[in-house]
Amino acid sequence: MAEERLLDDDIDGKSKFRILTGDDGEDELVIDDGRVEQVVFEVAGDEEQDEEDPEVVRERQKREAAEREERRKQHLARAVSDLGAGRFSTALEHLVGARECGAGERDTALLIMRAYTRDFTDFTKICEAADYADEVSEYSDRGEKDAVLERAGGELKKNISALGREVAALDKENRAKKAERGQELRAARTRETIFFLCALIPLLACVVLAAVFGGMTHSSESQALVAATIVCAVLAVVAAGALIFTGRRLSRAIYRVKLNRSNSSTKLGREFNQKQARLRAFTAVYSALRD
């Protein structure tokens, strides 16, 4: 890129000398006489891209579709083989790969459910399996679902029954504990509200009195009014400190009452939530197989 330097010499008061240093390092002396030279920039046009032959495009798309279909079949075959051999983790990987290659819910949903439940022998991940319940209900083959129900339906109903009893008992106990804590927490909230008001009312009174006495000092030079204004102002500051203290206590009391409504705030409530989620998952899986 050229470098331009302006010389201080001015021959005729109009023209000025400029030295342009080119990219090749050579200096060129240019006289600037004030005339503006119009510079036209030539912009190279975009080269037209040759359009690809539509027949070539169709052939490539067909080839890619055939390759994708072949991978889909391979993933499904390996998933079925791994399920039969008890390799449930690798079966899941192949099922994910099959879906990436275009496999639909009809081919994969029930297989994924079987993989998550270790072919309906281990229900540790029943909640993950339940995520595919709607797909199994709508798309899976009726005969395949009947085959699963025949060998696993009894175990599913057994778990649903047992969890139903546990959830009912936990719900009853959890509600009783909540009610018991709720009475104490609401009583504490009421008490803190009273303390807050006891700090708020004196603060307002002191502020009003300080304003009244302060206004009266402008029309009277009584030292008593000045002293009363100062005393009220000091008491207002003390009341403000008390208000902040009681306000924080009231805020915590309100938060505890709100927190008591949440099951996640106690161990018993969290256990209830967990059991209830598993009960819903078992119910969803069983219903999907029956639909």
C-alpha positions as CSV (number, residue, x, y, z in Angstrom):
1,M,0.0,0.0,0.0
2,A,1.4,3.4,-1.0
3,E,2.6,5.7,1.8
4,E,2.0,9.5,1.4
5,R,4.1,12.3,2.9
6,L,3.3,16.0,2.6
7,L,6.2,18.4,2.1
8,D,6.2,21.8,3.8
9,D,7.5,23.6,0.7
10,D,4.8,25.6,-1.2
11,I,6.1,27.0,-4.4
12,D,3.3,29.3,-5.5
13,G,1.0,29.2,-2.5
14,K,-1.4,26.9,-4.3
15,S,0.5,23.8,-5.2
16,K,2.0,21.5,-2.6
17,F,4.5,18.7,-3.1
18,R,3.6,15.2,-2.0
19,I,5.9,12.2,-2.0
20,L,4.1,8.8,-2.5
21,T,6.1,5.7,-1.6
22,G,4.8,2.8,-3.6
23,D,4.6,-0.9,-2.6
24,D,7.9,-1.5,-4.4
25,G,9.7,1.1,-2.2
26,E,10.2,3.7,-4.9
27,D,9.3,7.3,-4.1
28,E,7.3,9.4,-6.6
29,L,7.0,13.2,-6.4
30,V,3.4,14.4,-7.0
31,I,2.3,18.0,-7.2
32,D,-1.0,18.7,-5.5
33,D,-2.6,21.8,-7.2
34,G,-5.9,21.4,-5.4
35,R,-7.7,19.7,-8.3
36,V,-9.5,16.5,-7.3
37,E,-8.9,13.6,-9.5
38,Q,-11.8,11.2,-9.8
39,V,-10.8,7.7,-9.0
40,V,-12.8,4.9,-10.4
41,F,-12.5,1.6,-8.7
42,E,-13.0,-1.5,-10.8
43,V,-14.7,-4.2,-8.9
44,A,-14.2,-7.6,-10.2
45,G,-17.5,-9.4,-10.7
46,D,-18.3,-12.7,-9.1
47,E,-17.4,-15.6,-11.2
48,E,-20.3,-17.5,-12.2
49,Q,-20.4,-20.9,-10.7
50,D,-21.1,-23.7,-13.0
51,E,-24.4,-25.3,-12.1
52,E,-24.1,-28.9,-11.1
53,D,-25.7,-31.4,-13.4
54,P,-29.2,-32.2,-11.9
55,E,-28.7,-35.8,-12.8
56,V,-25.5,-35.9,-10.8
57,V,-27.2,-34.4,-7.9
58,R,-30.0,-36.9,-8.0
59,E,-27.5,-39.8,-8.2
60,R,-25.6,-38.5,-5.2
61,Q,-28.8,-38.1,-3.2
62,K,-29.9,-41.6,-4.0
63,R,-26.5,-43.0,-3.1
64,E,-26.5,-41.1,0.2
65,A,-30.0,-42.2,1.0
66,A,-29.1,-45.8,0.3
67,E,-26.0,-45.6,2.5
68,R,-28.1,-44.0,5.3
69,E,-30.7,-46.8,5.0
70,E,-28.0,-49.4,5.2
71,R,-26.6,-47.9,8.3
72,R,-30.1,-47.7,9.8
73,K,-30.6,-51.4,9.2
74,Q,-27.2,-52.3,10.6
75,H,-27.8,-50.2,13.8
76,L,-31.2,-51.9,14.3
77,A,-29.8,-55.4,13.7
78,R,-27.0,-54.8,16.2
79,A,-29.4,-53.2,18.7
80,V,-31.6,-56.3,18.6
81,S,-28.5,-58.6,18.9
82,D,-27.2,-56.6,21.9
83,L,-30.5,-56.7,23.6
84,G,-30.6,-60.5,23.3
85,A,-27.1,-60.8,24.6
86,G,-27.7,-58.5,27.6
87,R,-25.5,-55.6,26.3
88,F,-28.1,-52.9,27.0
89,S,-25.7,-49.9,27.0
90,T,-24.4,-50.7,23.5
91,A,-27.9,-51.5,22.4
92,L,-29.0,-47.9,23.4
93,E,-26.1,-46.5,21.4
94,H,-27.1,-48.4,18.3
95,L,-30.7,-47.3,18.7
96,V,-29.6,-43.6,18.9
97,G,-27.5,-44.2,15.8
98,A,-30.5,-45.7,14.0
99,R,-32.6,-42.7,14.8
100,E,-29.9,-40.4,13.5
101,C,-30.1,-42.4,10.3
102,G,-33.8,-41.9,10.0
103,A,-35.3,-44.8,12.0
104,G,-38.8,-44.0,13.2
105,E,-40.6,-44.4,16.5
106,R,-42.2,-47.7,15.3
107,D,-38.8,-49.4,14.9
108,T,-37.1,-48.0,18.0
109,A,-39.4,-46.8,20.8
110,L,-40.1,-50.2,22.3
111,L,-36.5,-51.3,21.9
112,I,-35.3,-48.2,23.7
113,M,-37.8,-48.9,26.5
114,R,-36.5,-52.5,26.7
115,A,-32.9,-51.3,26.9
116,Y,-33.5,-48.8,29.7
117,T,-35.3,-51.5,31.7
118,R,-32.8,-54.2,30.9
119,D,-35.5,-56.0,29.0
120,F,-38.0,-55.4,31.8
121,T,-35.9,-57.1,34.5
122,D,-34.4,-54.0,36.2
123,F,-36.5,-50.9,36.7
124,T,-33.8,-48.6,38.1
125,K,-34.2,-46.3,35.0
126,I,-38.0,-46.7,34.7
127,C,-38.4,-42.9,34.5
128,E,-36.1,-42.7,31.5
129,A,-38.0,-45.5,29.9
130,A,-41.3,-43.7,30.6
131,D,-40.1,-40.8,28.3
132,Y,-40.9,-43.1,25.4
133,A,-44.3,-44.3,26.6
134,D,-46.3,-42.0,24.2
135,E,-44.2,-43.3,21.3
136,V,-44.7,-46.9,22.3
137,S,-48.4,-46.3,22.8
138,E,-48.9,-44.7,19.3
139,Y,-46.4,-46.4,17.1
140,S,-45.2,-49.8,18.4
141,D,-46.5,-53.1,17.0
142,R,-49.4,-54.5,18.9
143,G,-48.0,-58.0,18.8
144,E,-44.6,-56.9,20.2
145,K,-46.3,-55.0,23.1
146,D,-48.4,-58.1,23.9
147,A,-45.3,-60.2,24.0
148,V,-43.7,-57.8,26.5
149,L,-46.9,-57.7,28.6
150,E,-47.1,-61.4,28.7
151,R,-43.7,-61.8,30.4
152,A,-43.4,-58.4,32.3
153,G,-47.0,-57.3,32.9
154,G,-47.2,-59.0,36.2
155,E,-44.0,-57.4,37.5
156,L,-45.2,-54.0,36.3
157,K,-48.5,-54.3,38.1
158,K,-46.8,-55.5,41.2
159,N,-44.6,-52.4,41.3
160,I,-47.5,-50.2,40.6
161,S,-49.5,-51.7,43.5
162,A,-46.5,-51.5,45.9
163,L,-45.6,-48.0,45.0
164,G,-49.2,-46.9,45.2
165,R,-49.4,-48.0,48.8
166,E,-46.0,-46.3,49.6
167,V,-47.0,-43.1,48.0
168,A,-50.3,-43.0,49.8
169,A,-48.7,-43.5,53.1
170,L,-45.9,-40.9,52.4
171,D,-48.5,-38.4,51.2
172,K,-50.5,-38.8,54.4
173,E,-47.5,-38.4,56.6
174,N,-46.1,-35.5,54.6
175,R,-49.4,-33.6,54.8
176,A,-49.6,-34.1,58.5
177,K,-46.0,-32.9,59.0
178,K,-46.7,-29.9,56.8
179,A,-49.8,-29.0,58.7
180,E,-48.0,-29.3,62.1
181,R,-45.0,-27.2,60.9
182,G,-47.4,-24.8,59.2
183,Q,-49.2,-23.8,62.4
184,E,-45.9,-23.0,64.1
185,L,-44.5,-21.1,61.1
186,R,-47.7,-19.1,60.7
187,A,-47.7,-18.2,64.4
188,A,-44.1,-17.1,64.0
189,R,-45.0,-15.0,61.0
190,T,-47.9,-13.3,62.9
191,R,-45.5,-12.6,65.8
192,E,-42.9,-11.0,63.5
193,T,-45.6,-9.0,61.8
194,I,-46.6,-7.5,65.2
195,F,-42.9,-6.6,66.0
196,F,-42.5,-5.0,62.6
197,L,-45.6,-2.8,63.1
198,C,-44.4,-1.9,66.6
199,A,-41.2,-0.6,65.0
200,L,-43.0,1.0,62.0
201,I,-45.6,3.1,63.9
202,P,-43.0,4.8,66.3
203,L,-40.8,5.6,63.2
204,L,-43.7,7.3,61.4
205,A,-44.7,9.2,64.6
206,C,-41.1,10.4,65.1
207,V,-40.7,11.4,61.5
208,V,-43.9,13.4,61.6
209,L,-43.1,15.1,64.9
210,A,-39.6,16.0,63.8
211,A,-41.0,17.5,60.6
212,V,-43.6,19.5,62.6
213,F,-41.2,20.7,65.2
214,G,-38.6,21.5,62.6
215,G,-41.1,23.6,60.7
216,M,-42.1,25.5,63.8
217,T,-38.4,26.5,64.5
218,H,-38.5,28.7,61.5
219,S,-41.2,30.9,63.1
220,S,-39.9,30.6,66.7
221,E,-36.5,30.9,68.2
222,S,-37.5,28.6,71.1
223,Q,-34.7,26.3,72.1
224,A,-37.3,23.8,73.3
225,L,-38.5,23.3,69.8
226,V,-35.0,22.8,68.5
227,A,-34.3,20.2,71.2
228,A,-37.6,18.5,70.5
229,T,-36.8,18.3,66.8
230,I,-33.4,16.8,67.5
231,V,-34.8,14.3,70.0
232,C,-37.5,13.2,67.5
233,A,-34.9,12.8,64.7
234,V,-32.7,10.7,66.9
235,L,-35.7,8.5,67.9
236,A,-36.6,8.2,64.2
237,V,-33.1,6.9,63.5
238,V,-33.4,4.3,66.3
239,A,-36.8,3.3,65.1
240,A,-35.5,2.9,61.6
241,G,-32.8,0.5,62.8
242,A,-35.5,-1.5,64.7
243,L,-37.6,-1.5,61.6
244,I,-34.8,-2.9,59.5
245,F,-34.1,-5.6,62.1
246,T,-37.7,-6.7,62.5
247,G,-38.3,-6.5,58.7
248,R,-35.5,-9.0,58.1
249,R,-37.1,-11.3,60.7
250,L,-40.5,-10.9,59.1
251,S,-39.0,-11.7,55.7
252,R,-37.5,-14.9,56.9
253,A,-40.7,-15.9,58.6
254,I,-42.7,-15.4,55.4
255,Y,-40.1,-17.4,53.4
256,R,-40.3,-20.3,55.9
257,V,-44.1,-20.4,55.5
258,K,-43.7,-20.4,51.7
259,L,-41.0,-23.0,51.8
260,N,-43.1,-25.3,54.0
261,R,-45.5,-25.7,51.0
262,S,-42.8,-27.3,48.9
263,N,-42.1,-31.0,49.2
264,S,-38.5,-30.5,48.2
265,S,-37.7,-28.6,51.4
266,T,-37.8,-31.8,53.6
267,K,-36.4,-35.3,53.3
268,L,-39.8,-36.8,53.7
269,G,-41.2,-34.5,50.9
270,R,-38.3,-35.4,48.6
271,E,-38.9,-39.1,49.2
272,F,-42.6,-38.6,48.4
273,N,-41.7,-36.8,45.2
274,Q,-39.3,-39.6,44.1
275,K,-41.8,-42.4,44.8
276,Q,-44.6,-40.5,43.1
277,A,-42.4,-40.0,40.0
278,R,-41.6,-43.7,39.8
279,L,-45.3,-44.6,40.3
280,R,-46.2,-42.3,37.4
281,A,-43.4,-43.8,35.3
282,F,-44.6,-47.4,35.9
283,T,-48.2,-46.4,35.2
284,A,-47.2,-44.7,32.0
285,V,-45.1,-47.7,30.8
286,Y,-47.8,-50.2,31.6
287,S,-50.5,-48.1,30.0
288,A,-48.4,-47.7,26.8
289,L,-48.0,-51.4,26.5
290,R,-51.7,-52.0,27.0
291,D,-52.8,-49.3,24.5
